[in-house]
Amino acid sequence: MSKGHKIGLFSAILINLNLMISSGVFINIAPLLHLSGSTSFLSYLGAAACLIPIVLCVAYLAQELPGVGGLYGYSKTYLTPWLGFVSGWSYYMGKAISAGLMLHLFAGALQRSVPFLSGVPHLVLDVVVISSVILLLVGGLQLQGPIQYLFIVAKLLPITLVLLVAVFYGEVSAIDISDLTPQSFVSGLSTSLFALIGFEASTAIVHLYENPKKQIIPATLVSFVGVIIAVTVVQFCVATLITGDIAAFPLKQVLVAHLPGITWLPRALYMCVYTSIIGGAYVLMASNPWNLHTLASNDYFPGKSYLTYVFDEMVPTYSLIVTGILSFIGVVIAQNQIALQNMVVFCVIITFMVTMAAAFVARKKNGEPVVSPLIVIAAFAATGILLYLALQRIYLSGVSFEFLVLYGVGYLVALLYSNSEFLGLKKYLQ
């Protein structure tokens, strides 16, 4: 691969930021204020403390095994191939549906913003949006190119605006320490934890970095800390701007209340938030197909010669197309999108659990552990918390049986294909 196609450290940080900062930083403001009051910003700090051991485990494993393979590769190498498949397929499927949900949300925003699209069926717009992202990626709109600057600016503009308004109009006295109770903190922690998951997605494209062993840890940690600072500052600033019923003040209303003369502000904020959504989805659609590429490379799925084809050294074209189709199918068949979102998070946590087990047994060539045992133990504890919260959410929202069918079909196909040589069919399925 030519150096021009490689991802430098700065681009790697931007990609991670765009993966992690989606609409959640803005959409979660009101729910967190409702759950935890004016001290809701502390929930993000608690979530960061909980997640940092997992972040370190993933970063150290990626540094030790920087080749194509990502999360699948860690579990395959240090555990077993089938646990590698469980990790890789769970993550791939979860993120494929996640990208579909994000693009579905963006299509809805587009429909509300453009009058002549109001009569177009939402699912038709979903197809157009997903297809457009695929065509842009195949057409050469490089992951490490100017597109990342556009997405990051769209995220920074509302964050900067909130900060400036808080500097001039915010009242620190609005932060009431009595709002901080064990119950309020735990309530906010659940929302904050799930909003920060996404740091691990870039493991699928570590092999595209200029110098993976040197870049992966700083890229991961700098972006993670940057996201924590951003979401905490935004949540704190909004809390200083609110008096009265804090549950009734989403971001747009808070800013408009303090800047009433700027009539274009609501639409500008709306555009920035939904550009953030398409930014996260775009990076996810660019990175996640590499997980399918890896699984096909390791003989879990038929069509290996197609699914492993890479265009211009950067885009696994057919894996990208399959990912787009799965994203669309997931959105179409889901009767309950809240349940679907919770199943997606559960799949990611399955991957975390298997990955932490891999980190526990991982050893360097000299016999030293890849990750400090203390960090791994802390990561196991954090994953246990995530698992409990995810199961609690699934219990409340119900199970998405449509998702379970899609997820289970992957296991069935992999099981049959891995035994196809014994059945004498493998040569026809390559």
BELSULUR-V677985 format. One record per pair of residues at least 6 apart in sequence whose ideal C-beta (glycine too) atoms are under 6 Angstrom apart, sorted by the first residue. I is the first residue (numbers start at 1). J is the second residue. D is the distance in Angstrom with one decimal. If there is no record, write none. Layout:
i:I j:J d:D
i:I j:J d:D
This chain:
i:1 j:313 d:4.5
i:5 j:313 d:5.3
i:5 j:314 d:5.6
i:6 j:210 d:4.3
i:7 j:144 d:4.5
i:7 j:208 d:5.0
i:7 j:209 d:5.1
i:8 j:210 d:5.4
i:9 j:215 d:4.9
i:9 j:219 d:6.0
i:11 j:144 d:3.9
i:12 j:209 d:5.9
i:12 j:215 d:5.6
i:12 j:219 d:3.9
i:13 j:219 d:5.3
i:13 j:222 d:5.3
i:13 j:223 d:5.0
i:14 j:148 d:4.3
i:14 j:152 d:5.6
i:15 j:283 d:5.7
i:16 j:202 d:5.3
i:16 j:223 d:3.4
i:17 j:223 d:5.1
i:18 j:151 d:4.8
i:18 j:279 d:4.8
i:18 j:283 d:4.9
i:19 j:198 d:4.8
i:19 j:201 d:4.9
i:19 j:283 d:5.0
i:20 j:198 d:4.3
i:20 j:199 d:6.0
i:20 j:227 d:4.6
i:21 j:155 d:5.0
i:21 j:227 d:5.7
i:22 j:276 d:5.6
i:22 j:277 d:5.8
i:22 j:280 d:3.7
i:23 j:273 d:5.5
i:23 j:276 d:5.5
i:23 j:277 d:4.7
i:24 j:195 d:4.1
i:25 j:231 d:4.9
i:25 j:234 d:5.9
i:26 j:251 d:5.4
i:26 j:273 d:5.0
i:28 j:191 d:5.7
i:28 j:195 d:5.4
i:29 j:238 d:5.4
i:29 j:251 d:5.2
i:30 j:250 d:4.5
i:31 j:191 d:5.9
i:32 j:40 d:4.0
i:32 j:188 d:5.2
i:32 j:191 d:5.8
i:33 j:40 d:5.3
i:33 j:246 d:4.5
i:34 j:247 d:4.0
i:35 j:187 d:4.1
i:35 j:188 d:4.7
i:36 j:43 d:5.5
i:36 j:184 d:4.4
i:36 j:188 d:3.5
i:37 j:179 d:3.0
i:37 j:184 d:6.0
i:38 j:174 d:5.9
i:38 j:175 d:4.8
i:38 j:176 d:5.0
i:38 j:179 d:5.0
i:38 j:239 d:4.4
i:39 j:179 d:4.6
i:39 j:180 d:4.2
i:40 j:188 d:5.2
i:40 j:235 d:5.6
i:41 j:232 d:5.1
i:41 j:235 d:3.9
i:41 j:236 d:4.1
i:43 j:188 d:3.2
i:43 j:189 d:5.2
i:43 j:192 d:4.2
i:44 j:192 d:4.9
i:44 j:231 d:5.0
i:44 j:232 d:4.5
i:46 j:189 d:5.1
i:47 j:189 d:6.0
i:47 j:192 d:3.8
i:47 j:193 d:4.6
i:47 j:196 d:5.4
i:48 j:228 d:4.5
i:50 j:382 d:4.8
i:51 j:196 d:5.9
i:53 j:375 d:5.1
i:53 j:378 d:3.8
i:53 j:379 d:3.9
i:53 j:382 d:5.6
i:54 j:379 d:4.7
i:54 j:382 d:5.4
i:55 j:199 d:5.4
i:55 j:224 d:5.4
i:56 j:375 d:5.3
i:57 j:359 d:4.2
i:57 j:371 d:5.2
i:57 j:379 d:4.7
i:58 j:200 d:5.0
i:59 j:216 d:5.9
i:59 j:217 d:4.9
i:59 j:220 d:4.4
i:60 j:370 d:5.5
i:60 j:371 d:4.6
i:61 j:74 d:4.5
i:61 j:359 d:5.9
i:62 j:203 d:5.1
i:62 j:206 d:5.2
i:62 j:216 d:4.6
i:63 j:213 d:5.5
i:63 j:216 d:5.0
i:63 j:217 d:5.8
i:64 j:370 d:4.9
i:65 j:73 d:5.3
i:66 j:206 d:5.0
i:66 j:212 d:3.4
i:66 j:213 d:5.7
i:67 j:207 d:5.4
i:68 j:207 d:4.7
i:68 j:294 d:5.9
i:69 j:294 d:5.1
i:70 j:203 d:4.1
i:70 j:204 d:4.3
i:71 j:87 d:5.2
i:71 j:88 d:6.0
i:71 j:91 d:5.3
i:71 j:203 d:5.7
i:71 j:351 d:5.6
i:71 j:355 d:5.8
i:72 j:84 d:4.8
i:72 j:87 d:5.8
i:72 j:88 d:3.0
i:72 j:294 d:5.2
i:74 j:355 d:5.8
i:74 j:358 d:4.6
i:75 j:83 d:4.9
i:75 j:84 d:4.1
i:75 j:87 d:4.2
i:75 j:354 d:5.0
i:75 j:358 d:4.7
i:76 j:84 d:3.0
i:78 j:358 d:4.2
i:78 j:361 d:5.1
i:78 j:362 d:4.6
i:79 j:358 d:5.3
i:83 j:354 d:5.5
i:85 j:300 d:5.8
i:86 j:354 d:5.9
i:87 j:351 d:4.8
i:87 j:354 d:4.1
i:88 j:291 d:5.7
i:88 j:295 d:5.3
i:89 j:410 d:5.1
i:90 j:347 d:4.4
i:90 j:350 d:4.4
i:90 j:351 d:4.9
i:91 j:351 d:4.1
i:92 j:291 d:4.0
i:92 j:292 d:5.6
i:93 j:347 d:5.9
i:93 j:407 d:5.3
i:94 j:344 d:4.5
i:94 j:347 d:3.3
i:94 j:348 d:4.9
i:95 j:284 d:5.9
i:95 j:288 d:4.6
i:96 j:323 d:5.1
i:96 j:326 d:4.5
i:96 j:327 d:5.3
i:97 j:330 d:3.9
i:97 j:344 d:5.1
i:98 j:344 d:5.0
i:99 j:281 d:5.0
i:99 j:284 d:4.4
i:99 j:285 d:5.2
i:99 j:327 d:5.1
i:100 j:327 d:3.0
i:100 j:330 d:4.9
i:100 j:331 d:4.5
i:102 j:277 d:5.3
i:102 j:281 d:3.9
i:103 j:129 d:5.0
i:103 j:130 d:5.4
i:103 j:281 d:5.0
i:104 j:126 d:5.5
i:104 j:331 d:4.7
i:105 j:277 d:5.7
i:106 j:274 d:5.7
i:106 j:277 d:5.0
i:106 j:278 d:4.8
i:107 j:125 d:4.1
i:107 j:126 d:5.1
i:107 j:129 d:4.7
i:109 j:274 d:4.3
i:111 j:117 d:4.8
i:111 j:125 d:5.8
i:130 j:324 d:4.9
i:130 j:327 d:6.0
i:130 j:328 d:5.6
i:133 j:282 d:5.9
i:133 j:285 d:5.2
i:134 j:320 d:5.8
i:134 j:324 d:5.0
i:137 j:286 d:5.7
i:137 j:315 d:5.5
i:138 j:315 d:5.7
i:138 j:317 d:5.9
i:141 j:147 d:5.6
i:143 j:286 d:4.7
i:151 j:279 d:3.1
i:154 j:272 d:4.9
i:154 j:275 d:3.7
i:154 j:276 d:5.6
i:155 j:276 d:4.9
i:157 j:272 d:5.2
i:158 j:269 d:5.6
i:158 j:272 d:4.8
i:159 j:230 d:5.7
i:159 j:234 d:5.7
i:162 j:234 d:5.3
i:162 j:237 d:4.9
i:163 j:237 d:5.8
i:165 j:255 d:5.9
i:165 j:258 d:5.3
i:166 j:237 d:3.5
i:166 j:240 d:5.3
i:166 j:241 d:5.9
i:169 j:258 d:4.7
i:170 j:240 d:3.3
i:170 j:241 d:5.2
i:171 j:240 d:5.6
i:172 j:240 d:5.9
i:174 j:240 d:5.0
i:175 j:239 d:6.0
i:190 j:389 d:4.9
i:194 j:345 d:5.8
i:199 j:224 d:5.2
i:201 j:287 d:5.5
i:204 j:287 d:4.6
i:204 j:290 d:4.1
i:204 j:291 d:5.2
i:205 j:287 d:4.8
i:205 j:290 d:5.9
i:206 j:212 d:4.9
i:206 j:216 d:5.7
i:209 j:215 d:4.7
i:238 j:254 d:5.7
i:241 j:254 d:5.2
i:242 j:249 d:5.1
i:252 j:266 d:5.4
i:252 j:269 d:5.3
i:256 j:265 d:6.0
i:259 j:265 d:6.0
i:288 j:323 d:5.9
i:289 j:316 d:4.9
i:289 j:319 d:3.9
i:289 j:320 d:4.3
i:289 j:323 d:4.7
i:290 j:316 d:6.0
i:292 j:319 d:4.2
i:293 j:308 d:5.7
i:293 j:316 d:4.1
i:293 j:319 d:4.6
i:296 j:304 d:5.0
i:296 j:307 d:3.6
i:296 j:308 d:5.4
i:297 j:308 d:5.2
i:300 j:414 d:4.2
i:301 j:417 d:6.0
i:302 j:417 d:5.5
i:302 j:429 d:3.8
i:304 j:430 d:5.5
i:305 j:430 d:5.7
i:306 j:318 d:4.3
i:307 j:318 d:5.4
i:307 j:319 d:5.0
i:309 j:317 d:5.7
i:309 j:318 d:5.7
i:310 j:316 d:5.2
i:311 j:317 d:4.6
i:333 j:402 d:4.3
i:334 j:340 d:4.3
i:334 j:402 d:5.5
i:338 j:397 d:4.8
i:339 j:397 d:4.5
i:339 j:398 d:4.8
i:339 j:400 d:4.2
i:340 j:400 d:4.5
i:340 j:403 d:5.6
i:342 j:393 d:4.5
i:342 j:394 d:5.0
i:342 j:397 d:5.2
i:343 j:400 d:4.6
i:343 j:403 d:4.5
i:345 j:390 d:5.3
i:346 j:390 d:4.7
i:349 j:386 d:5.0
i:349 j:387 d:5.4
i:349 j:390 d:5.3
i:352 j:383 d:4.9
i:353 j:383 d:5.4
i:356 j:379 d:4.9
i:356 j:380 d:5.3
i:356 j:383 d:5.5
i:359 j:371 d:4.6
i:359 j:376 d:5.0
i:360 j:376 d:4.9
i:362 j:370 d:3.8
i:364 j:370 d:5.9
i:420 j:426 d:4.1
i:420 j:429 d:5.8
